[in-house]
Amino acid sequence: MRTLRSPRSRSTARQHLKSRAGAAPAEHFNLDQLEPRVLLTGYAPEEVLLLDLINAVRADPQAEAARLGVDLNAGLTFQQIALIGPKEPLAFSDTLLDTAQGHSADMFARGFLDFINPDGQDGQDRADAAGYDGDVRELLAGGFADPDALLTEWLSAPSTRADLLSLDPNFRPEFRPTEFGAARVIPPAGANDPFGAYWTALTGIRDVERNSFGERIGTPPTHALGVAYEDANGNGRYDQDEGLAEVTITIVAPATPHPVHN
């Protein structure tokens, strides 16, 4: 099994600031053309679980690292260690999800596991082509049928741990990622594939417009965070396939709104 992280992003080359947002697996559907049929698809259970696990780590890195048996400080600089702490959650992005699905399918179809595809495009190129207006970081893995095992592996490597926990000391707070998309492609039985699964995950920071004083112009998107699930095994957390279908969530504004500062 192999894991990789993106070698580049355009974040450090851009001078304008990035948006911030909360997160939630909001309802998402695509119409995919399959020969003469049309298939209605939504977020896959492993995608929902992976995002929920990542957001749990971002909310309480020490507790989740202890649960997974990971040393958060291993391999990090003193500057990065000083940045370890709660971070805002990530939200699903349909564009990043579609970009991740396309790359995982392409890696399986053309038999490679790399950020650079045979056409010379990397994750930022693919996100740009899909219409994502912002910077991305990409993480890859081959193998790992279980999202929990995948996250443990990513957190065990200093480079991917720094990406997932926003530990880049050169970034201003506004450069932290706010959006997420992931996909897993499993080859069919009997394919004799060397990896058995192809994972792609993208974290992204959308461009936002600011005035000459650096103040945000317009309103950033708002997301509801969480998963509606039945805790079948009683472990106090969401596990794959515990999600509830046909659930209506009603969000009511508080009587006294609380200001949000960027």
C-alpha positions in Angstrom: 0.0 0.0 0.0 1.3 3.5 -0.9 0.3 7.0 0.1 1.4 10.2 -1.6 0.9 13.9 -1.2 0.7 16.7 -3.8 4.1 18.2 -4.5 2.7 21.6 -5.3 -0.2 24.1 -4.9 -0.4 27.6 -6.2 -1.3 29.0 -2.8 2.1 30.4 -2.1 2.2 32.2 -5.5 -1.0 34.1 -5.0 -1.2 37.2 -3.0 -4.9 37.6 -2.5 -6.6 36.0 0.4 -8.8 32.9 0.5 -12.3 32.2 1.7 -13.2 30.4 5.0 -16.2 28.2 5.5 -17.7 25.6 7.8 -18.5 22.1 6.6 -21.1 19.5 6.0 -21.9 16.6 3.8 -24.7 18.6 2.1 -27.0 16.7 -0.3 -25.2 16.1 -3.6 -26.3 14.4 -6.8 -24.8 14.0 -10.2 -26.4 12.6 -13.4 -23.8 10.3 -14.9 -24.3 9.1 -18.5 -23.8 5.4 -18.8 -24.3 4.2 -22.4 -28.1 4.6 -22.9 -28.8 4.8 -19.1 -28.7 7.6 -16.6 -27.5 6.8 -13.0 -28.3 9.1 -10.1 -25.4 9.1 -7.6 -24.7 10.8 -4.3 -21.9 10.9 -1.8 -20.5 7.3 -1.2 -20.5 6.1 2.4 -16.7 5.9 2.4 -16.5 9.5 1.2 -18.8 10.7 4.0 -16.9 8.6 6.6 -13.5 9.9 5.5 -14.6 13.6 5.7 -16.1 12.9 9.1 -12.9 11.3 10.4 -10.8 14.2 9.0 -13.0 16.8 10.6 -12.8 14.9 13.9 -9.0 15.1 13.7 -9.1 18.8 12.8 -11.5 19.5 15.8 -9.4 17.6 18.4 -6.0 16.5 17.0 -4.6 15.1 20.3 -7.7 13.0 21.1 -7.9 11.5 17.6 -4.2 10.9 17.4 -4.3 9.0 20.7 -7.3 6.9 19.4 -5.4 6.0 16.2 -2.0 5.6 17.9 -0.3 8.4 16.0 2.5 10.7 17.3 1.4 14.1 16.1 4.8 15.7 16.7 6.9 13.1 14.9 8.8 14.5 11.9 7.5 18.1 12.3 9.3 21.3 12.7 9.0 23.4 15.9 7.0 25.9 13.9 4.5 23.2 12.7 4.2 21.7 16.2 3.2 25.1 17.5 0.3 25.2 15.0 -1.2 22.0 16.2 -4.7 22.7 17.6 -8.4 22.8 16.6 -9.1 23.9 13.0 -12.3 24.7 11.2 -14.0 21.7 9.5 -14.0 21.1 5.8 -17.1 21.1 3.6 -17.8 18.9 0.6 -17.2 20.5 -2.7 -19.0 19.0 -5.7 -16.2 20.2 -8.0 -13.4 18.7 -5.9 -15.4 15.5 -5.5 -15.8 15.1 -9.3 -12.1 15.9 -9.8 -11.1 13.2 -7.3 -13.5 10.7 -8.9 -12.0 11.4 -12.3 -8.4 11.0 -11.2 -9.0 7.8 -9.2 -10.8 6.3 -12.2 -8.0 7.4 -14.5 -5.3 5.9 -12.3 -7.1 2.5 -12.4 -7.9 2.7 -16.1 -4.3 3.7 -17.2 -2.5 1.7 -14.5 -0.6 4.4 -12.5 -0.5 5.9 -9.0 0.8 9.4 -9.2 -0.1 13.1 -9.0 1.1 13.6 -12.6 -1.1 11.8 -15.1 0.3 10.5 -18.5 -0.9 13.8 -20.0 1.3 15.8 -17.7 -1.5 17.2 -15.6 -1.4 17.4 -11.8 -4.2 18.0 -9.2 -4.2 21.8 -9.6 -4.5 21.4 -13.4 -7.4 19.0 -13.1 -9.2 21.2 -10.5 -8.7 24.2 -12.8 -10.1 22.3 -15.8 -13.1 21.2 -13.7 -13.8 24.9 -12.9 -12.6 25.1 -9.4 -11.7 28.7 -8.7 -9.0 28.3 -6.0 -5.9 26.4 -4.9 -5.8 22.7 -4.0 -3.7 20.1 -2.3 -4.0 16.5 -3.3 -3.4 13.3 -1.4 -3.2 9.8 -3.0 -3.2 6.3 -1.7 -3.2 2.8 -3.2 -4.9 0.0 -1.2 -6.6 0.7 2.2 -10.2 -0.7 1.9 -11.0 1.1 5.3 -11.1 4.9 5.6 -9.9 4.7 9.2 -6.8 2.8 8.2 -6.2 5.3 5.3 -6.5 8.3 7.7 -4.1 6.6 10.2 -1.5 6.2 7.4 -1.9 9.8 6.2 -1.6 11.1 9.8 1.5 8.9 10.3 3.4 10.7 7.5 4.6 14.2 8.4 3.8 15.8 5.0 0.2 14.6 4.8 -0.4 15.2 8.5 0.7 18.8 7.9 -1.7 19.2 5.0 -4.7 17.7 6.8 -4.1 19.7 10.0 -3.2 23.0 8.2 0.3 23.2 9.7 2.1 25.2 7.1 3.8 28.0 9.0 4.1 30.1 5.8 0.3 30.3 5.3 -1.8 33.1 6.8 -4.9 31.8 8.5 -7.0 32.7 5.5 -5.0 30.2 3.4 -6.2 27.2 5.4 -8.3 24.8 3.3 -12.1 25.0 3.7 -13.4 22.4 1.1 -12.9 18.8 0.4 -13.5 16.1 -2.2 -12.5 12.4 -2.1 -13.1 9.3 -4.1 -12.1 5.6 -4.1 -12.1 3.3 -7.1 -12.0 -0.4 -6.5 -11.0 -2.6 -9.5 -13.4 -5.5 -10.3 -12.8 -8.9 -8.8 -10.2 -10.9 -10.7 -8.5 -7.8 -12.1 -5.2 -8.7 -10.5 -4.6 -5.1 -9.8 -1.4 -4.2 -7.8 -3.1 -1.9 -5.4 -6.7 -3.0 -5.0 -8.1 0.5 -4.5 -7.2 4.0 -5.8 -7.9 6.9 -3.4 -7.8 10.6 -4.3 -8.5 13.4 -1.8 -8.4 17.1 -2.5 -8.5 20.0 0.0 -9.2 23.4 -1.5 -9.3 27.1 -0.8 -11.6 29.1 -3.0 -10.5 32.5 -4.3 -12.5 35.4 -2.9 -12.7 39.0 -3.9 -11.5 41.7 -1.4 -11.4 45.5 -1.6 -8.3 47.7 -1.4 -8.4 47.5 2.4 -8.3 43.7 2.3 -11.9 43.3 3.5 -14.1 40.5 2.0 -16.6 41.6 -0.6 -19.8 39.5 -0.5 -20.9 36.8 1.9 -19.0 33.5 2.2 -21.0 30.2 1.8 -22.6 28.7 4.9 -22.6 25.0 5.5 -24.4 22.7 8.1 -22.0 20.2 9.6 -22.6 16.6 10.6 -24.0 13.2 9.6 -27.5 11.8 10.5 -26.8 8.3 11.7 -27.9 5.5 14.0 -25.1 4.4 16.3 -25.6 0.7 15.7 -22.5 -0.5 17.5 -22.8 2.0 20.4 -19.3 3.5 20.1 -20.5 7.1 20.2 -19.3 8.0 16.7 -20.4 7.6 13.0 -19.2 4.5 11.3 -19.6 3.5 7.6 -23.1 2.4 6.6 -24.7 3.8 9.8 -26.1 6.8 7.9 -29.8 7.4 7.8 -31.7 7.9 4.5 -34.6 10.2 3.8 -33.8 12.5 6.8 -35.0 16.1 6.7 -32.8 18.6 8.5 -34.4 22.0 9.4 -32.0 24.8 10.3 -33.6 27.6 12.4 -31.8 30.9 12.8 -31.2 31.9 16.5 -33.2 34.6 18.0 -30.0 36.5 18.6 -27.5 36.0 15.8 -23.9 35.6 16.7 -21.4 37.6 14.6 -18.8 35.6 12.8 -15.3 37.2 12.4 -13.0 36.2 9.6 
